[in-house]
């Protein structure tokens, strides 16, 4: 049993941190203020071959797995890019895993290389206003008209739709009242984001202003048969192959934000002199930071365990969800402690910790709430009755 990164993963982490040095605090503060997507950061990651870190080598990826991707995404967030930097490339890392698992050879060769190279940007269109996490209740319909699927429906909290040209879309192809199981009758598509039939309305939000979140109003979007991933009606099973990797990666990002906040807080606590001594000498300052260090370290171990299980092809649902829960809470506590350590200056944008606190709410809430994670663990790990 190994509790430290291998030399190869340490080298990977160092390479990412070196690349991220080109995008400093001033860069991310500017993106927070102007709300412009970090295209140059995305392009730099693509040029370095990092967007395909977990994708198969025959299609231009590195084939390094989710463990390596988690190390990379933690480093991106930890560099100070926080969720703005991580979310700019997040979809590229895990999003098309259903294509890797269920796509035809033609689909893989057509869909994966442009995303890995950074020529395509994709959004992940699953969540709906009235369904939330109750995925089987999705109302978006995809109806076969003899030539193509015609899609109508509404999606919400769809990241990067303002800049995306592709969309991974889950829609119901068989009405819910006509299927044997609620998870049947959903189909998955990876297709062009046709703005003539998809209205994209941005949602003003608390943080991560440079990576947009949106509502999609889909009316008559036409999708050819060759853009359907897997069998018709099998979309729920397909999408599950992206869920555990997503939880692992967003957990890694939460740990990264927490470490960025903790480093800033510790430095401020060493340098800030009040009553003739550094404030970090006071246990009221030191103990919350020490507690955050311990929480982040524990969360990171669960992230690495979940990633190792996934890469080994073993069941990791409970571990992936636990990693997301622990990291979301630990990241939040670290960012909160960092703001409080700075006192009034923690509220000032120039110290960056207020941005971290705003952005760390994302991995705490999304893609699944902490309460639903606890429901999952109670049922699957402890054998307790389902509560919903």
ROKESE-993844 format. One line per field, with one value per residue (C-alpha): x, y, z; residue in one letter; residue number from 1. Coordinates in pm, 1 decimal. Example, Ala and Ser with C-alpha at 12.3 -4.5 7.8 and 13.67 -1.06 7.14 Angstrom:
BEGIN
east <- [1230.0  1367.0] .
north <- [-450.0  -106.0] .
up <- [780.0  714.0] .
rest <- [A  S] .
nr <- [1  2] .
***
This chain:
BEGIN
east <- [0.0  144.8  44.0  250.5  252.0  477.3  775.5  584.2  283.3  508.2  666.7  321.5  214.6  529.3  473.8  116.7  221.6  494.4  244.4  3.8  271.0  199.8  -150.9  -95.3  -326.3  -366.6  -485.2  -752.6  -861.4  -906.3  -1116.6  -1326.9  -1388.9  -1447.6  -1617.2  -1426.1  -1365.5  -993.7  -936.8  -558.6  -539.4  -754.3  -530.4  -214.3  -348.2  -444.6  -103.8  62.5  -149.0  -312.8  -677.8  -651.9  -472.9  -727.4  -830.1  -703.7  -377.3  -508.1  -726.5  -461.7  -488.3  -224.8  -411.8  -292.2  -618.9  -825.4  -550.4  -326.2  -621.6  -703.8  -344.4  -356.6  -688.6  -583.4  -267.5  -466.8  -698.5  -410.7  -217.3  -473.9  -684.9  -944.5  -1270.5  -1239.4  -932.0  -1052.0  -1399.2  -1254.1  -1110.4  -1312.4  -1550.5  -1261.6  -1115.4  -1410.5  -1706.2  -1665.1  -1587.8  -1924.9  -1797.7  -1479.8  -1680.7  -1989.1  -1902.6  -1833.1  -1485.4  -1605.2  -1750.9  -1430.3  -1217.2  -1460.8  -1542.7  -1238.2  -941.1  -1098.9  -1186.1  -839.7  -674.8  -887.0  -1059.4  -1394.5  -1540.7  -1825.0  -2096.9  -2273.2  -2651.1  -2823.5  -2978.0  -3327.7  -3519.6  -3792.9  -3587.6  -3268.1  -3084.7  -3387.7  -3244.5  -3508.3  -3770.8  -3608.5  -3867.9  -3649.9  -3771.7  -3587.0  -3835.5  -3726.1  -3904.1  -3778.0  -3462.9  -3329.6  -3405.7  -3594.0  -3526.6  -3738.6  -3683.5  -3507.2  -3174.7  -3025.5  -2684.4  -2508.2  -2148.0  -1951.9  -2252.7  -2167.9  -1837.3  -1914.3  -1974.5  -2060.5  -2307.9  -2336.0  -2712.7  -2932.9  -3294.1  -3590.7  -3663.0  -3936.8  -4199.9  -4162.3  -4505.4  -4401.0  -4083.7  -4038.0  -3779.4  -3747.4  -3385.0  -3493.2  -3588.9  -3319.5  -3070.5  -2734.9  -2614.9  -2295.9  -2381.1  -2340.6  -2476.6  -2701.0  -2772.3  -3052.8  -3256.8  -3100.4  -3142.6  -2864.8  -2944.7  -2665.0  -2738.0  -2577.8  -2413.3  -2204.4  -1862.9  -1664.4  -1780.4  -1546.0  -1694.8  -2058.2  -2359.4  -2676.0  -3030.2  -3081.7  -3416.1  -3416.9  -3680.2  -3651.2  -3282.2  -3213.9  -2964.6  -2853.0  -2846.9  -2466.3  -2451.4  -2630.4  -2394.7  -2481.3  -2819.3  -3142.3  -3286.9  -2953.4  -2841.2  -2873.0  -2625.5  -2395.8  -2397.5  -2307.0  -1961.9  -1897.1  -2035.7  -1771.1  -1480.8  -1658.0  -1696.0  -1329.1  -1208.6  -1426.6  -1309.9  -949.8  -1032.9  -1189.2  -873.1  -670.6  -874.0  -849.1  -471.2  -444.6  -651.2  -458.7  -122.3  -233.6  -377.5  -64.3  157.2  -60.3  -65.7  315.6  357.3  75.1  197.7  -57.4  23.8  389.7  367.4  251.0  -116.1  -30.9  117.2  -235.1  -405.0  -733.7  -572.7  -344.4  -588.9  -849.5  -569.8  -416.8  -758.4  -805.6  -466.0  -573.4  -914.4  -761.8  -500.0  -768.5  -986.3  -691.1  -627.0  -988.1  -959.0  -650.5  -813.5  -1123.5  -909.7  -695.6  -1005.5  -1155.2  -836.7  -817.0  -1168.8  -1305.0  -1626.3  -1570.0  -1913.5  -1899.6  -1537.3  -1592.6  -1892.8  -1713.0  -1417.8  -1646.8  -1823.1  -1506.3  -1321.9  -1616.2  -1649.0  -1273.0  -1223.6  -1505.4  -1373.6  -1022.8  -1147.7  -1366.9  -1073.1  -854.3  -1099.8  -1132.1  -754.4  -722.9  -985.9  -1121.7  -866.0  -1016.3  -1312.8  -1088.0  -1047.0  -674.4  -610.7  -796.7  -933.6  -1283.2  -1275.8  -1174.0  -1461.4  -1712.8  -1582.0  -1543.7  -1921.2  -1934.2  -1768.6  -1963.0  -2296.2  -2230.8  -2268.0  -2455.7  -2546.5  -2374.2  -2709.7  -2764.7  -2413.9  -2490.0  -2812.1  -2611.9  -2350.3  -2615.1  -2792.1  -2499.8  -2227.1  -2436.3  -2733.8  -2987.2  -3332.2  -3355.5  -3491.8  -3609.9] .
north <- [0.0  333.7  669.8  902.0  986.3  786.5  970.1  985.7  1148.0  1390.4  1485.8  1531.4  1754.1  1964.1  2005.6  2128.2  2373.7  2506.1  2557.0  2728.5  2978.8  3151.8  3223.1  3406.0  3553.3  3873.3  3669.5  3484.5  3799.5  3966.1  3672.0  3693.7  4060.6  4054.0  3713.4  3619.7  3248.4  3164.4  3064.1  3104.2  2877.4  2618.1  2646.1  2606.8  2291.3  2155.7  2241.1  2052.1  1744.7  1760.2  1763.8  1399.8  1282.2  1008.0  936.9  634.3  678.5  565.2  877.6  1127.6  1086.5  993.2  696.7  773.4  716.4  898.2  891.2  1104.6  1325.4  1380.5  1481.4  1721.9  1880.8  1924.8  2100.5  2330.2  2438.0  2461.8  2694.8  2965.9  2896.7  2745.3  2636.6  2886.2  2710.5  2362.0  2405.5  2542.7  2197.1  1970.1  1840.2  1742.2  1512.5  1290.6  1397.6  1168.5  858.6  714.9  747.5  562.3  280.6  258.4  442.2  270.0  280.9  540.7  756.0  741.9  845.8  1121.5  1258.9  1219.3  1372.7  1720.7  1744.9  1629.8  1876.2  2162.9  2224.7  2125.0  2249.0  2046.8  2098.7  1833.9  1867.1  1641.4  1840.0  1986.9  2249.9  2015.1  1696.9  1801.9  1487.3  1269.8  1184.8  926.6  1203.3  1402.2  1560.8  1641.1  1421.9  1289.2  1153.8  957.7  1095.7  834.3  1023.7  1189.8  1240.6  1563.8  1700.6  1934.2  2026.4  2243.6  2195.2  2394.9  2457.8  2366.9  2488.2  2629.8  2632.6  2991.5  2875.4  2511.4  2378.5  2025.0  1885.8  1556.2  1529.6  1289.5  1275.4  1042.5  842.4  627.9  788.3  705.3  537.9  294.5  152.0  -140.0  39.1  413.8  399.2  257.8  473.8  740.9  784.7  959.4  1175.4  1363.8  1614.7  1965.7  2246.5  2404.6  2757.2  2792.0  2540.3  2582.4  2911.4  2953.7  3186.1  3255.8  3239.1  3521.9  3355.5  3394.1  3301.7  3139.9  3420.0  3329.4  2982.2  3029.0  2838.3  2835.7  2732.0  2564.8  2589.4  2319.4  2335.5  2105.9  2015.6  1746.9  1473.0  1205.0  837.7  833.3  1079.3  844.8  678.7  316.8  157.5  353.4  355.9  266.1  622.7  602.1  313.2  500.2  819.3  630.1  572.7  944.1  994.2  830.1  993.9  1329.6  1292.3  1197.0  1489.2  1751.4  1618.7  1665.2  2020.0  2093.1  1971.9  2194.7  2505.9  2427.1  2395.3  2724.6  2899.0  2733.3  2836.6  3198.2  3195.2  3043.1  3296.7  3584.8  3442.9  3435.5  3784.8  3981.6  4142.3  4255.7  4342.3  4289.8  3928.6  3730.3  3644.5  3280.9  3254.7  3273.0  2934.5  3092.7  3145.8  2841.8  2569.8  2622.6  2618.1  2304.8  2138.5  2229.5  2079.3  1750.6  1750.7  1819.0  1547.1  1292.0  1396.0  1369.1  1010.6  919.0  1085.7  879.5  558.7  613.8  693.9  383.3  164.3  317.2  272.6  -89.4  -150.2  -216.3  -92.3  258.7  418.1  460.5  576.9  825.6  973.0  979.9  1155.6  1420.2  1469.1  1488.5  1711.0  1946.0  1996.9  2019.7  2265.3  2483.9  2485.0  2572.9  2864.2  2991.2  2970.4  3155.5  3444.9  3463.6  3450.9  3757.5  3940.7  4240.3  4194.0  3854.2  4040.7  4227.3  4086.0  4161.1  3885.4  3627.0  3420.1  3565.1  3433.0  3090.1  3091.6  3182.9  2919.9  2636.8  2631.2  2461.9  2131.1  2136.4  2154.6  1997.8  1761.7  1607.5  1757.6  1638.6  1516.3  1292.6  1154.0  1060.0  894.7  692.9  582.0  494.2  272.1  119.7  98.3  43.9  -143.6  100.6  144.9  392.6  722.8  883.5] .
up <- [0.0  -109.8  37.4  -182.5  -550.3  -777.7  -935.2  -1264.3  -1099.2  -909.6  -1242.1  -1396.9  -1109.1  -1140.8  -1514.7  -1462.3  -1192.5  -1423.3  -1706.0  -1466.8  -1363.8  -1695.6  -1565.6  -1240.5  -977.2  -1178.4  -1478.3  -1281.6  -1099.2  -1439.4  -1565.1  -1249.0  -1320.0  -1696.3  -1720.8  -2037.3  -2091.2  -2040.5  -2402.6  -2380.9  -2074.8  -2251.9  -2559.2  -2351.4  -2189.2  -2531.0  -2678.3  -2395.1  -2470.4  -2129.1  -2241.4  -2341.1  -2029.0  -1957.9  -2316.8  -2514.9  -2702.1  -3045.4  -3055.6  -2947.5  -2571.3  -2318.7  -2172.4  -1820.4  -1638.2  -1378.7  -1114.0  -1334.8  -1429.4  -1061.8  -986.2  -1279.6  -1185.6  -823.9  -941.7  -1172.5  -890.9  -641.2  -871.7  -796.4  -1104.8  -868.8  -1032.5  -1316.8  -1450.4  -1360.7  -1510.7  -1834.4  -1909.1  -1677.4  -1945.7  -2173.5  -1911.1  -1818.1  -2030.5  -2328.4  -2125.3  -2239.1  -2596.3  -2501.5  -2340.3  -2562.7  -2884.5  -3213.4  -3361.6  -3612.3  -3334.1  -3131.8  -3429.1  -3520.5  -3174.4  -2950.1  -3139.6  -3191.5  -2820.7  -2713.5  -2951.1  -2822.0  -3155.7  -3005.8  -2679.7  -2531.9  -2274.3  -2065.4  -2105.4  -1853.6  -1564.5  -1604.2  -1402.8  -1279.7  -1241.5  -1067.1  -955.4  -1036.3  -1377.2  -1468.3  -1464.3  -1746.8  -1974.7  -2277.1  -2564.2  -2865.5  -3121.7  -3429.6  -3737.1  -3981.9  -4071.7  -3755.7  -3388.0  -3317.8  -2969.7  -2760.6  -2396.7  -2139.0  -1961.0  -1673.2  -1515.1  -1837.5  -1813.4  -2111.3  -2346.5  -2445.0  -2597.6  -2682.0  -3031.0  -2913.5  -2662.0  -2474.0  -2434.8  -2240.6  -2358.2  -2326.9  -2643.2  -2488.2  -2261.9  -1893.4  -1878.4  -2152.5  -1997.2  -1756.3  -1541.2  -1490.4  -1605.0  -1943.4  -2239.7  -2200.9  -2484.6  -2499.7  -2788.1  -2870.7  -3137.1  -3273.4  -3057.3  -3319.8  -3201.0  -3453.3  -3252.3  -2907.5  -2721.8  -2464.8  -2176.6  -1928.5  -1554.4  -1349.3  -1054.0  -739.5  -876.9  -1158.5  -1383.8  -1669.8  -1712.5  -1797.6  -1662.1  -1868.8  -1939.2  -2276.9  -2452.4  -2719.6  -2991.5  -3293.0  -3264.1  -3526.1  -3440.8  -3688.2  -3588.4  -3602.7  -3309.9  -3070.4  -2821.4  -2746.9  -2799.3  -2795.1  -2445.3  -2286.8  -2215.3  -1837.4  -1823.9  -2061.0  -1856.2  -1538.6  -1687.2  -1658.2  -1307.4  -1088.2  -1276.9  -1248.4  -872.9  -837.3  -1045.4  -880.1  -543.5  -654.0  -760.5  -420.5  -247.9  -479.8  -399.4  -29.3  -51.8  -241.6  26.0  309.1  165.1  139.0  489.9  644.4  469.5  587.4  941.3  944.5  804.3  966.0  1289.9  1548.9  1910.1  1832.4  1713.6  1406.0  1426.0  1345.4  1691.7  1829.9  1858.7  1753.6  1412.3  1400.9  1501.9  1225.1  968.2  1116.7  1118.2  751.5  666.5  826.5  656.2  315.1  362.9  451.7  157.1  -80.2  32.3  -45.6  -387.1  -466.9  -340.6  -552.4  -858.7  -805.6  -780.4  -1094.7  -1296.9  -1178.8  -1308.1  -959.9  -799.5  -664.0  -627.8  -250.4  -256.9  -541.0  -363.8  -29.1  -191.7  -335.6  -3.1  208.6  -37.6  -84.8  289.2  351.3  66.1  192.9  549.9  429.7  218.0  500.1  742.4  492.5  468.0  845.6  890.6  669.1  870.6  684.8  407.3  337.3  193.3  -52.8  -402.2  -412.9  -157.0  -371.2  -83.3  -124.2  -483.5  -358.7  -109.2  -379.9  -618.5  -365.9  -330.4  -671.9  -573.4  -248.5  -433.5  -774.2  -948.8  -656.6  -319.4  -0.6  130.5  -172.4  -134.5  224.4  104.8  -148.0  105.5  364.2  111.1  -80.8  184.3  495.9  354.3  498.2  339.4  54.0  181.9  -141.3] .
rest <- [X  X  X  X  X  X  X  X  X  X  X  X  X  X  X  X  X  X  X  X  X  X  X  X  X  X  X  X  X  X  X  X  X  X  X  X  X  X  X  X  X  X  X  X  X  X  X  X  X  X  X  X  X  X  X  X  X  X  X  X  X  X  X  X  X  X  X  X  X  X  X  X  X  X  X  X  X  X  X  X  X  X  X  X  X  X  X  X  X  X  X  X  X  X  X  X  X  X  X  X  X  X  X  X  X  X  X  X  X  X  X  X  X  X  X  X  X  X  X  X  X  X  X  X  X  X  X  X  X  X  X  X  X  X  X  X  X  X  X  X  X  X  X  X  X  X  X  X  X  X  X  X  X  X  X  X  X  X  X  X  X  X  X  X  X  X  X  X  X  X  X  X  X  X  X  X  X  X  X  X  X  X  X  X  X  X  X  X  X  X  X  X  X  X  X  X  X  X  X  X  X  X  X  X  X  X  X  X  X  X  X  X  X  X  X  X  X  X  X  X  X  X  X  X  X  X  X  X  X  X  X  X  X  X  X  X  X  X  X  X  X  X  X  X  X  X  X  X  X  X  X  X  X  X  X  X  X  X  X  X  X  X  X  X  X  X  X  X  X  X  X  X  X  X  X  X  X  X  X  X  X  X  X  X  X  X  X  X  X  X  X  X  X  X  X  X  X  X  X  X  X  X  X  X  X  X  X  X  X  X  X  X  X  X  X  X  X  X  X  X  X  X  X  X  X  X  X  X  X  X  X  X  X  X  X  X  X  X  X  X  X  X  X  X  X  X  X  X  X  X  X  X  X  X  X  X  X  X  X  X  X  X  X  X  X  X  X  X  X  X  X  X  X  X  X  X  X  X  X  X  X  X  X  X  X  X  X  X] .
nr <- [1  2  3  4  5  6  7  8  9  10  11  12  13  14  15  16  17  18  19  20  21  22  23  24  25  26  27  28  29  30  31  32  33  34  35  36  37  38  39  40  41  42  43  44  45  46  47  48  49  50  51  52  53  54  55  56  57  58  59  60  61  62  63  64  65  66  67  68  69  70  71  72  73  74  75  76  77  78  79  80  81  82  83  84  85  86  87  88  89  90  91  92  93  94  95  96  97  98  99  100  101  102  103  104  105  106  107  108  109  110  111  112  113  114  115  116  117  118  119  120  121  122  123  124  125  126  127  128  129  130  131  132  133  134  135  136  137  138  139  140  141  142  143  144  145  146  147  148  149  150  151  152  153  154  155  156  157  158  159  160  161  162  163  164  165  166  167  168  169  170  171  172  173  174  175  176  177  178  179  180  181  182  183  184  185  186  187  188  189  190  191  192  193  194  195  196  197  198  199  200  201  202  203  204  205  206  207  208  209  210  211  212  213  214  215  216  217  218  219  220  221  222  223  224  225  226  227  228  229  230  231  232  233  234  235  236  237  238  239  240  241  242  243  244  245  246  247  248  249  250  251  252  253  254  255  256  257  258  259  260  261  262  263  264  265  266  267  268  269  270  271  272  273  274  275  276  277  278  279  280  281  282  283  284  285  286  287  288  289  290  291  292  293  294  295  296  297  298  299  300  301  302  303  304  305  306  307  308  309  310  311  312  313  314  315  316  317  318  319  320  321  322  323  324  325  326  327  328  329  330  331  332  333  334  335  336  337  338  339  340  341  342  343  344  345  346  347  348  349  350  351  352  353  354  355  356  357  358  359  360  361  362  363  364  365  366  367  368  369  370  371  372  373  374  375  376  377  378  379  380  381  382  383  384  385  386  387  388] .
***
